[in-house]
Amino acid sequence: MEREERRRFLKQSALALGGLALAGTGLPGCGPDEKKPAAGRLFGPSFKAGHLLRTGIKTVPTKTEEVDIVVIGGGVSGLSAARWLQKNSPARVCLLELEDRTGGNSQSGKNAHSAFPWGAHYLPLPNNTNTHLLDFLEEAKVITGYDAAGLPLYNEYHLCFDPEERLFINGYWQEGLVPNWSVPLQDLQQIDRFLLLMEEMKQAKGEDGRFAFDIPLENSSVEARFRDLDQITMQEWLQKQQLTSPYLRWYVEYCCLDDFGGTLEQTSAWAAIHYFAARRSQAANSDSHRVLTWPQGNHWLAERLREQAGPDLRTGSLVYNLKLADDKVIIDYLELATNSATRLMARKCVVATPQFVAERLLAKIPAPKQVNSRNFTYAPWAVANLTLKQIPAGKGSPVSWDNVIYGSRSLGYVNAQQQSLTGFLEKQVITFYYPIPDTTPASRQWVFTRKQEEWAEIVLQELEKAHPSIRKEVEQLDVWVWGHGMIKPTPGFIWGPDRQNAARSIEDKIYFAHSDLSGISIFEEAFYQGIKAAQQILTT
């Protein structure tokens, strides 16, 4: 069994069974005690601007411009679309982004000690068939060339430095994320059986010659025996395979939370198996299990996309009206800094926003063509960045890039300074990830009404499971809350009608690009969706 399978399967782990589904306001809270709250701030996307979009904007545009193509949304998909259009057409492209900088959920921050991610933080080595992504990585100098066999040579400074992963279990930090510290033999045997099944799935092909699971996922086999897995949950699939080990189920659920923000009961079996079976990368100078990472996470990649997306990028721009008129696409947007509105008249438009935003933007489009986001489910997340005097020592393996706590509700933390070339670090910065799989209205209300000190208490309580003395090390604890952090591939969604219907263009004028149109929120899919929309524009 390739080491890649164990490591990808157990890429990050931290949520024990039985404590995963957060019920309404049953999330851990900040009870009355005498613990001094950790200093910090609470961040997030522009809720005020989002509220304006929901309640309606009455501002009348005071100027009008004509452009060729407008891209609405500056996340990875929007940037990818703009980049492709810039590289492959002479069209004048204008990109509008609500926030004060582009990047979508690949945001980052920086303090005196380190840059750090506020969202997505790594990219697995791409499949060798994903040539568009490989080309981009070569342009960004992440790939420095190819060997005689045609395998990519990766820049060593972008490959995750050792040590990569460790797991805190039974009072000990073990190397790697596959539990072996006091794990019963029968559980280890089930884990191995599952991994063998995933290896079979990785190599499986349909009669159409396609791999059963691939990236982009649109390249996956259409054969029913594979796609029917989308109709059941991963919980049901494990039961059918008689895979009952709590350790195994913990890992699989963790992986579902890692990429999808969902539990076993919430996640399509097809999507969960895709997590393990869709990657087949080969590199000239790296094992296939390694990942690409940066102190600022995937915002580094987003910045490389932005550099190629053209000169007309307008941040702080809230689109509030989108309609078709006289063979043109009309886009009205509000400049948040000046509260003035501008009308753009374009030949084509790419809507690179989540579907719940696209639905509001297209409210004036005739009903049969309107977006229906009802069956698109999004997972909230909280991400915390902590500045520490030092990361407390523990028994076993040293601090790694990925540090996971068995039995925690969190996904653990990454060392934001893992790629640092500085020998001595005055302070240390870690990034802590906390998924919230409960998407009920009560849970969402809970998420949006927590204060920084309440989130800080949640973070510290989870970290104390591995680092009992962590509180005295904390100098700053900032939190970013993502209300709609990623799309959840619920059963029937990946290969059902809603995703396909939402991706259809409107009168060959308005096109769509977002990772939620793939059903899986990973960089590769967002990148692909942007290129797909741009190619559609250039061929119609």
Order of alpha helices (4+ residues) and beta strands (2+ residues): alpha-beta-alpha-beta-alpha-beta-beta-beta-beta-alpha-beta-beta-beta-beta-alpha-alpha-alpha-alpha-alpha-beta-alpha-beta-beta-beta-beta-alpha-beta-beta-beta-beta-alpha-alpha-beta-alpha-beta-alpha
